[in-house]
Amino acid sequence: MRTSNRRNGCPIGFASRVALFCTLALLMAGCTHTWSPGQAPPIPLDVVKARDAGLSVDLVNNQPNTAPQLFASVSGHKHYANYNEWTEFFIKYWSEELVKRNVAVSRESPNKILVKLDDFIISHGFAQVRTNMAIRLSSPDDTWKKTLNETDTSGWSLGRAFGSLIYHAVEKMLEDPDILGRMKTPGRAN
């Protein structure tokens, strides 16, 4: 039996063949990525103005799923996200933006909004990544519900696309009359 030879005439050994086979197997098998929230830029007050005093809210994480969820499989790469972790990040970011605009964010507020993020989707185009996610808001008694299906793109990365999506979603939510109406003190007309 003849063994393969390298350019320098030395035979390729068993260990080298195993290393080559393992490397090829890993490259063909793909990679797994678990995406965690990073950051979203602050929304300037000149973009969305402060609100009148009297609004308050308690934002509650309503996403029970803490296990990483597969949300995309592209070219051998599997993408996972912990929806509970993303919901918590979203609540923290939204809360910070509300506080900057004179909205009292407190557990003592009678105005509870349950928040749940899920249904992440990505698609790759030429030199860009598009992200989609569902933002589900509801009252504790389910008498009020609102779902926002948001999308955004980035020419940089999936992480940047998610950050941009959250930025633009919160920017819209800060001016949404239906959502702001849920933050009014009971019995208050405006």
C-alpha positions as CSV (number, residue, x, y, z in Angstrom):
1,M,0.0,0.0,0.0
2,R,1.4,3.3,-1.0
3,T,1.1,6.4,1.3
4,S,0.6,9.9,0.2
5,N,3.6,12.1,0.0
6,R,4.0,15.8,0.9
7,R,5.9,18.1,-1.4
8,N,9.1,17.5,0.5
9,G,8.7,13.8,-0.1
10,C,7.8,12.8,3.4
11,P,4.7,10.6,3.8
12,I,1.6,12.2,5.5
13,G,1.3,10.4,8.8
14,F,-1.8,9.1,10.6
15,A,-1.9,12.0,13.1
16,S,-1.8,14.5,10.3
17,R,-4.6,12.7,8.4
18,V,-6.8,12.6,11.6
19,A,-6.2,16.3,12.2
20,L,-7.1,17.1,8.6
21,F,-10.2,15.0,8.8
22,C,-11.3,16.6,12.1
23,T,-10.7,20.1,10.7
24,L,-12.8,19.3,7.6
25,A,-15.6,17.8,9.7
26,L,-15.8,20.9,11.9
27,L,-15.9,23.2,8.9
28,M,-18.6,21.2,7.3
29,A,-20.6,20.8,10.5
30,G,-21.0,24.5,11.0
31,C,-21.1,26.6,14.1
32,T,-23.5,27.4,16.9
33,H,-24.0,31.0,18.0
34,T,-25.9,32.1,21.1
35,W,-26.7,35.8,20.8
36,S,-27.0,37.9,24.0
37,P,-28.0,41.5,24.2
38,G,-25.2,44.1,24.0
39,Q,-26.3,47.7,23.8
40,A,-28.6,50.1,22.0
41,P,-27.7,53.7,21.7
42,P,-29.6,56.3,23.8
43,I,-32.5,58.1,22.2
44,P,-31.9,61.8,22.3
45,L,-34.5,64.1,23.9
46,D,-34.6,66.2,20.7
47,V,-35.8,63.1,18.8
48,V,-38.6,62.1,21.4
49,K,-39.5,64.9,23.8
50,A,-40.2,64.5,27.5
51,R,-43.7,63.7,28.7
52,D,-45.9,65.6,31.1
53,A,-45.7,64.4,34.7
54,G,-48.4,62.0,35.8
55,L,-47.4,58.9,33.8
56,S,-46.2,55.8,35.6
57,V,-45.7,52.2,34.7
58,D,-44.4,48.9,36.0
59,L,-42.8,46.9,33.1
60,V,-42.9,43.1,33.9
61,N,-40.9,40.4,32.1
62,N,-43.6,38.0,30.8
63,Q,-41.2,35.7,28.9
64,P,-41.0,32.4,30.8
65,N,-38.7,30.7,28.3
66,T,-35.1,30.9,29.6
67,A,-33.6,28.2,27.4
68,P,-31.8,29.3,24.3
69,Q,-34.1,29.0,21.3
70,L,-33.1,28.3,17.8
71,F,-34.2,31.2,15.6
72,A,-32.2,30.7,12.5
73,S,-30.0,28.2,10.6
74,V,-28.1,29.8,7.8
75,S,-25.3,28.1,5.8
76,G,-24.5,25.6,8.6
77,H,-24.6,28.3,11.3
78,K,-27.2,27.9,14.0
79,H,-28.3,31.0,15.9
80,Y,-29.9,30.8,19.3
81,A,-31.2,33.5,21.7
82,N,-32.5,33.4,25.3
83,Y,-35.8,35.3,24.9
84,N,-36.1,35.9,28.6
85,E,-32.6,37.6,28.7
86,W,-33.5,39.7,25.6
87,T,-36.9,40.7,27.2
88,E,-35.1,41.8,30.4
89,F,-32.6,43.9,28.4
90,F,-35.5,45.5,26.4
91,I,-37.3,46.4,29.6
92,K,-34.2,47.9,31.1
93,Y,-33.5,50.0,28.0
94,W,-37.2,51.1,27.6
95,S,-37.3,52.0,31.4
96,E,-34.2,54.2,31.1
97,E,-35.7,56.0,28.1
98,L,-39.1,56.5,29.9
99,V,-37.4,57.9,33.0
100,K,-35.5,60.4,30.9
101,R,-38.9,61.6,29.7
102,N,-40.5,62.1,33.2
103,V,-42.3,58.8,33.3
104,A,-42.2,57.1,36.7
105,V,-41.1,53.5,36.3
106,S,-41.8,51.7,39.6
107,R,-43.0,48.3,40.9
108,E,-45.6,50.4,42.9
109,S,-47.2,51.7,39.8
110,P,-50.8,50.5,39.3
111,N,-50.2,50.5,35.5
112,K,-48.6,47.2,34.7
113,I,-47.5,46.2,31.2
114,L,-46.3,42.7,30.7
115,V,-43.5,42.5,28.1
116,K,-42.5,39.5,26.0
117,L,-40.0,39.3,23.1
118,D,-40.0,36.3,20.8
119,D,-40.1,35.2,17.2
120,F,-36.7,36.3,16.2
121,I,-35.9,35.9,12.5
122,I,-32.8,36.8,10.5
123,S,-32.2,36.9,6.8
124,H,-29.0,37.7,5.0
125,G,-28.8,39.8,1.9
126,F,-25.9,41.2,0.0
127,A,-23.8,43.1,2.6
128,Q,-26.6,43.4,5.1
129,V,-28.5,41.5,7.8
130,R,-32.2,41.9,8.4
131,T,-33.6,41.1,11.8
132,N,-37.2,40.7,12.9
133,M,-38.7,40.2,16.3
134,A,-42.2,40.3,18.0
135,I,-42.7,42.6,21.0
136,R,-45.8,41.5,22.8
137,L,-47.3,43.9,25.4
138,S,-50.4,43.1,27.5
139,S,-52.2,43.9,30.8
140,P,-52.0,41.4,33.6
141,D,-55.8,40.6,33.1
142,D,-55.4,40.3,29.2
143,T,-58.0,43.1,28.6
144,W,-55.4,45.1,26.7
145,K,-52.9,43.6,24.2
146,K,-50.5,45.1,21.6
147,T,-48.1,43.3,19.4
148,L,-45.3,45.1,17.5
149,N,-43.6,43.1,14.7
150,E,-40.4,45.0,14.2
151,T,-37.7,44.7,11.6
152,D,-34.4,46.4,11.0
153,T,-31.2,46.0,8.9
154,S,-27.5,46.5,9.4
155,G,-24.6,46.4,7.0
156,W,-22.3,45.5,9.9
157,S,-23.5,42.5,12.0
158,L,-26.4,40.7,13.4
159,G,-25.8,42.2,16.9
160,R,-25.9,45.7,15.4
161,A,-29.1,44.9,13.6
162,F,-30.8,43.7,16.8
163,G,-29.5,46.9,18.7
164,S,-30.9,49.1,15.9
165,L,-34.2,47.2,15.9
166,I,-34.6,47.8,19.7
167,Y,-33.6,51.4,19.4
168,H,-36.3,52.1,16.7
169,A,-38.9,50.0,18.4
170,V,-38.6,51.9,21.7
171,E,-38.4,55.2,19.8
172,K,-41.9,54.4,18.3
173,M,-43.2,53.1,21.6
174,L,-42.3,56.4,23.4
175,E,-44.8,58.2,21.1
176,D,-47.5,55.5,20.7
177,P,-50.7,56.9,22.2
178,D,-52.1,53.5,23.0
179,I,-49.0,52.5,25.0
180,L,-48.8,55.9,26.7
181,G,-52.5,55.6,27.6
182,R,-51.7,52.5,29.6
183,M,-49.3,54.6,31.7
184,K,-51.9,57.2,32.8
185,T,-52.9,57.3,36.4
186,P,-56.4,55.7,36.8
187,G,-59.0,58.4,36.6
188,R,-56.7,60.8,34.9
189,A,-58.1,62.2,31.6
190,N,-54.9,63.3,29.9
